[in-house]
Amino acid sequence: MEHSFVYKPDGAVLNAFFKDRSPVSVIQGPVGCLSADSEILTPEGWCRIDEYEGTEIMVWAPDGSARFEKPSRYIDKQCSEMWHFFNEHSLSMILSDEHRMPLYARDGSLRVRTAAEVAAVPGRYKVPVTFTPEGEDLDEARLRLIVAISADGCLPKTSRQVVITVRKERKKERLRELMRAAGVRWKELQHSTRETERSFVMRRQPWMTKTLAFWTASAASLEVIVDESRHWDGLYEGDSRYSTTDRGNAEFMQFAAHATGRRATISAYDDPRDADWSRVYTVHMTHPGSYKSSVGMRSDTVSIERVPAPGGRKYCFTTSTGFFVARHAGRVFVTGNSGTSTACCFKMFR
């Protein structure tokens, strides 16, 4: 989906600053922030914003690209009330009055509005929820085999082997194909009593893991992971759902979905038949480019409520692009700096 990027400053002060052509311009204004229970994305995964300790965070640029970098400022201030924008499946944001929200208008242009302005007049906008990371390209063959190991593999602590046991014929054929592509040698063992069950045994190599945590990978490599998941823990026919008992892997797959043009939410299920069974996490992913991959900001689709600020405080960053990636209540979105930072960034882009 293509967008043009039109920034319209809100208010006389920001408008005058944006249009000023002086060699040096200075502006000072209010700071817009997120709630304490909001999360930001780091190279190690999601982190509550009130627990931030100086690491890099994922910043977002108006062209849709994203990268990890250290913010120039971390903001922690008192706050009494905030705005909660939410719906059942796709959106949850708790923002202070003056917080700047990047929004796509109906013509595809990028606008910036304060939370208070949007709460008063929601309009017909779309919230940016996807991004294209400028990360590292990883070995595709190894990535695909790692997805298979993560899904059905066993890495015994007392052995230097990796064992993958499957029953479906399509999985057997897929696994052979992946091991050949990755240059891995293996042997196959037929179960003595279960005719359809076969174990594939290979020597463990340092890159083999059951943990999906490639947070610094490029969008292309993340697309490989999402694509391969269809053959293992996902819906083979639909490419729309990924299931796992590992919460960390579910968190990563949600990120990978948003980094490849999709939108994703995570649900959890405890099987009532046995309390000792592991909880199952399911990542529900939309198709890239579908209407479900966008999040509308309209009065008839989003609830808006005035709520007490969690913990009585608000938090934010100043980034080089004016925007960063955030999450609240499991819903991923792109958000902005204070209004002055946004005006500065767009003035530099111009």
C-alpha positions in Angstrom: 0.0 0.0 0.0 1.5 3.3 -1.0 1.1 6.5 1.0 2.0 10.1 0.6 3.3 12.0 3.6 1.6 15.3 4.3 2.3 16.9 7.6 -0.1 19.6 8.8 1.1 21.3 12.0 -1.6 21.8 14.6 -1.7 25.3 16.0 -0.2 28.6 15.2 3.1 28.1 17.0 3.9 24.8 15.3 2.7 26.1 11.9 5.0 29.2 12.2 7.9 27.0 13.3 7.4 24.5 10.4 7.3 27.3 7.8 10.2 29.3 9.2 13.3 29.2 6.9 15.8 30.6 9.3 19.2 28.8 9.6 18.4 28.0 13.3 15.0 27.5 14.8 14.1 26.7 18.3 10.7 25.5 19.8 9.6 24.4 23.2 6.3 22.8 24.0 4.3 20.2 26.0 5.4 16.5 26.2 2.9 13.8 25.1 3.2 10.4 26.7 2.0 6.8 27.0 0.8 5.0 30.1 3.1 3.1 32.4 1.7 -0.3 31.2 2.5 0.4 27.6 5.4 -1.5 26.0 8.2 -0.6 23.7 10.2 -2.9 21.4 13.8 -3.5 22.1 16.4 -5.9 20.5 15.5 -8.4 23.3 11.7 -8.1 22.8 8.9 -6.2 24.4 9.6 -4.1 27.6 7.3 -2.1 29.7 8.0 1.6 29.1 8.2 2.3 32.9 10.9 -0.3 33.2 13.1 1.1 30.4 16.8 1.0 31.2 18.5 2.8 28.3 18.5 0.1 25.5 17.7 0.7 21.9 14.1 0.9 20.9 12.4 0.4 17.5 11.8 3.7 15.8 9.5 4.2 12.8 9.9 6.6 9.9 7.0 8.1 7.8 8.1 5.9 4.8 7.2 2.8 6.9 10.8 1.7 7.6 11.9 0.9 11.2 15.2 0.3 12.9 16.6 0.0 16.4 18.4 3.0 17.9 18.8 4.7 21.2 16.4 7.6 21.9 17.9 10.9 22.7 15.5 11.4 25.6 13.5 9.3 28.0 10.5 11.1 29.6 9.0 10.2 33.0 6.5 12.7 34.4 3.5 12.9 36.7 0.0 12.6 35.1 -3.5 12.3 36.5 -5.8 11.4 33.6 -5.3 10.0 30.1 -7.3 8.9 27.0 -8.0 5.2 26.3 -8.6 4.4 22.7 -9.7 0.7 22.2 -11.9 -1.9 20.6 -12.3 -5.6 21.1 -9.7 -7.1 18.7 -7.3 -4.6 17.1 -6.6 -1.5 19.2 -5.6 -0.3 22.7 -3.7 2.9 23.5 -3.6 5.0 26.7 -2.3 8.4 25.9 -2.0 11.8 27.5 -3.9 14.8 26.2 -1.0 16.3 24.3 0.4 13.1 22.9 0.9 13.2 19.1 -0.8 10.3 17.1 0.3 9.5 13.6 -2.7 8.7 11.5 -3.5 8.0 7.8 -6.2 10.1 6.4 -8.7 8.8 3.8 -6.4 10.0 0.9 -3.5 8.0 2.3 -1.6 11.0 3.6 0.0 10.9 7.1 -1.5 13.4 9.6 -0.5 14.1 13.2 -3.2 14.9 15.8 -3.1 15.1 19.6 -4.9 12.5 21.6 -7.2 15.2 22.9 -8.1 16.3 19.4 -8.8 12.8 18.2 -10.9 12.1 21.3 -13.0 15.2 20.6 -13.3 14.5 16.8 -12.3 10.9 15.9 -12.6 11.5 12.2 -12.0 8.7 9.7 -8.4 7.7 10.1 -6.3 4.6 10.1 -3.6 3.9 12.8 -0.2 2.7 11.5 0.4 -0.8 12.8 2.9 -2.3 10.4 6.6 -1.5 9.7 9.5 -2.7 7.6 12.6 -3.4 9.8 16.0 -2.5 8.4 17.7 -5.5 10.1 20.0 -8.3 9.2 19.4 -10.8 6.4 19.8 -14.3 7.9 20.4 -17.6 6.2 17.1 -18.7 4.8 17.8 -22.5 4.8 18.8 -22.4 8.4 15.9 -20.2 9.4 13.3 -22.6 7.9 14.9 -25.6 9.6 14.9 -23.6 12.9 11.1 -23.1 12.6 10.7 -26.9 12.2 12.9 -27.6 15.2 11.0 -25.0 17.2 7.7 -26.6 16.4 8.4 -30.3 16.7 12.0 -30.7 17.7 13.5 -32.0 20.9 17.0 -31.0 22.2 17.9 -33.4 25.0 20.2 -31.9 27.6 22.3 -35.0 27.8 22.8 -35.4 24.1 24.3 -33.6 21.2 21.5 -34.5 18.9 18.3 -32.9 17.7 15.3 -35.2 17.3 12.2 -34.3 15.3 9.3 -36.7 15.5 6.3 -36.3 13.0 3.4 -38.4 11.7 2.1 -36.4 8.8 3.6 -37.4 5.4 3.7 -33.8 4.3 5.8 -32.9 7.3 8.2 -35.7 6.7 8.7 -34.6 3.1 9.0 -31.0 4.2 11.6 -31.8 6.8 13.8 -33.8 4.4 13.6 -30.9 2.0 14.7 -28.4 4.7 17.6 -30.6 5.9 18.9 -31.0 2.4 18.8 -27.3 1.8 20.6 -26.5 5.1 23.3 -29.1 4.3 22.4 -31.2 7.4 22.9 -35.0 7.5 20.3 -37.1 9.3 19.0 -40.6 10.0 15.4 -41.7 10.2 14.0 -44.1 12.8 10.6 -45.8 12.4 8.5 -46.2 15.6 8.2 -49.9 16.5 4.4 -49.8 17.1 3.1 -46.6 15.5 3.3 -47.1 11.8 3.0 -43.5 10.7 5.4 -42.1 13.3 9.0 -41.4 12.2 11.9 -39.7 14.1 14.5 -37.6 12.3 17.8 -37.5 14.2 20.6 -35.0 13.3 23.8 -33.8 15.0 23.1 -30.6 16.9 24.9 -27.5 15.6 25.3 -24.2 17.5 22.6 -22.4 15.4 19.9 -25.0 16.1 17.4 -23.7 18.7 13.8 -24.0 19.7 13.7 -20.3 20.6 12.4 -17.8 18.0 14.0 -14.5 19.0 15.3 -12.9 15.8 14.2 -9.4 16.8 17.0 -7.7 14.8 16.3 -9.6 11.6 15.3 -7.9 8.3 11.8 -7.9 7.0 12.8 -10.4 4.3 14.1 -12.9 6.9 11.0 -12.4 9.1 8.8 -13.1 6.1 10.7 -16.4 5.7 9.9 -17.3 9.3 6.2 -16.4 9.0 6.0 -18.3 5.7 7.6 -21.5 7.1 5.4 -21.5 10.2 2.5 -22.4 7.9 4.0 -25.9 7.5 4.4 -26.5 11.2 2.6 -24.7 14.0 0.3 -22.8 11.7 -2.7 -23.4 9.5 -1.2 -25.1 6.4 -4.0 -23.9 4.1 -4.6 -20.4 5.4 -1.3 -18.9 6.8 -3.4 -17.1 9.4 -2.7 -18.8 12.8 0.4 -20.0 14.7 0.1 -22.1 17.9 2.8 -22.8 20.5 3.2 -23.5 24.2 6.1 -21.1 24.4 4.9 -17.6 25.2 8.2 -16.1 24.0 7.8 -17.6 20.6 4.2 -16.3 20.4 5.5 -12.8 21.2 8.1 -13.0 18.5 5.6 -14.3 15.9 3.3 -11.4 16.6 6.2 -9.0 16.0 7.2 -10.9 12.8 3.6 -10.5 11.5 3.5 -6.8 12.0 7.0 -6.5 10.5 5.7 -8.1 7.3 2.5 -6.2 6.6 0.2 -8.2 8.8 -1.7 -7.5 12.0 -1.6 -10.1 14.9 -3.1 -10.7 18.3 -2.3 -13.4 20.8 -4.9 -15.6 22.7 -4.2 -18.2 25.4 -6.0 -21.4 26.1 -5.8 -23.9 29.1 -7.2 -27.3 28.3 -9.7 -28.2 31.0 -9.0 -32.0 30.6 -5.6 -31.8 32.5 -4.3 -29.0 34.7 -0.8 -30.1 34.1 -0.9 -29.5 30.4 0.9 -26.5 29.1 -1.0 -23.4 28.2 -1.4 -23.0 24.4 -0.8 -19.5 22.9 -2.2 -18.8 19.4 -1.1 -15.9 17.2 -4.0 -14.8 14.9 -2.5 -13.2 11.8 -4.2 -11.3 9.1 -3.2 -11.5 5.4 -0.9 -8.8 4.1 -2.9 -6.0 2.4 -6.3 -7.2 3.7 -8.6 -4.7 5.3 -8.1 -6.6 8.6 -4.5 -5.6 8.5 -5.4 -2.0 9.1 -6.9 -0.4 12.2 -9.6 2.2 11.8 -10.0 5.2 14.1 -13.6 6.1 13.8 -16.3 6.9 16.3 -18.3 3.9 15.3 -15.4 1.4 15.6 -13.3 2.7 18.5 -14.4 3.4 22.1 -12.8 6.4 23.7 -12.8 6.9 27.5 -11.2 9.2 30.0 -9.2 7.1 32.5 -6.9 7.6 35.5 -3.2 7.4 34.5 -1.8 4.0 35.6 0.5 4.6 38.5 -0.1 8.4 38.2 2.7 8.8 35.6 3.3 9.1 31.9 6.3 8.0 29.8 7.7 8.8 26.3 10.8 9.1 24.2 12.4 11.6 21.8 13.6 9.7 18.7 15.4 10.8 15.5 12.3 10.1 13.4 9.6 11.4 15.7 7.9 8.0 16.0 8.4 4.6 17.6 6.7 1.2 17.8 4.6 0.5 20.9 2.1 -2.1 22.3 -0.7 -1.9 24.9 -2.8 -4.8 26.1 -1.2 -7.0 23.4 -2.1 -4.6 20.5 0.8 -3.2 18.4 0.8 0.3 17.0 3.0 3.2 15.9 3.0 6.3 18.1 4.7 9.7 18.1 6.9 12.0 20.2 5.7 15.3 21.6 4.4 17.7 19.1 7.6 19.8 19.0 9.6 16.7 18.1 7.2 15.8 15.3 7.4 19.2 13.8 11.2 19.2 14.0 11.4 15.8 12.3 9.1 16.8 9.5 10.9 20.1 9.0 14.2 18.1 8.6 12.5 15.7 6.1 11.3 18.7 4.1 
